[in-house]
Structures are given as structure tokens and as C-alpha cells.
Amino acid sequence: MIGFETNLGTVEISQEYFANLIGRAASECYGVAGMINSTYQDIRSRLMRREAPDKGVRVRNEDGRLVVDIHIAVTYGVNIAAIVKSIVHKVRYTVEESTGFPVAKVNVYVDSMKAQ
């Protein structure tokens, strides 16, 4: 759970909600071939013998602001810098508009390339 204190009380949103929200926003960007499990998520999904619900997404709360890590695969032959810039802007906008929580950083890790 990611929680923030407001003048009305504590607001908590589950990690799974953030994973779905961010995963959908990143997947809609041009050139993204899919989400990739981080090393921790890969080990966890192998031990549990099922797919991780937060595939490729990790969200942390640091000093009252969110830090988002996204692991993706890109389509071969596209401009990676343009894809990453598009993802950063779209994810930041989507999270801030949907939750009202400020986003400090969006880190995008390109883990692989896939042919079309």
C-alpha cells in the first residue's frame, strides 16, 4: 500500500492498482512491445508459479512523492529515446490525474527488443 497524509486523513492505494494504471499507460505508448518482470518479480513469479500482477512496475513513496520504475520491451527499429520520453510524460500525467499524488521520478528500463 502506498499512503499519504492529508488534512482529512490518510489515503492509501494498493500496489496492484498502481501497477495496472501504470502498466496500461505505458503499454499504450507507441513502440512498447510489452512489460518485463524485474529480477525480483521474476524470482517471485517462479516461486509462486504464476504471473506477477505488478509485472514490470514498481512504485515507491519517497519523501511524500512517488518514484516509479518501469521495465519494458521495445519494438526493434524504433527510436528508444523518443519512446522513453513519451512513457515518462504519459505515466506522470496519468498517475497525477488519477490519484492526485505527485510523481518525483519515472525511471524506464529497456530490458529487451522484440521483432515486429
Number of C-alpha atoms within 10 A of each C-alpha: 13 14 13 13 10 8 5 6 8 9 13 11 12 10 17 17 13 21 20 15 16 25 21 14 18 28 16 13 15 15 23 22 19 19 22 19 21 20 10 8 19 16 13 15 16 11 9 10 9 9 13 16 14 20 22 24 26 20 20 15 17 10 8 15 14 20 18 23 18 26 21 25 19 23 18 15 11 13 11 15 9 11 19 23 12 15 24 18 12 16 22 21 15 16 19 13 11 10 11 10 17 16 20 14 13 19 14 19 15 17 14 15 17 13 8 9
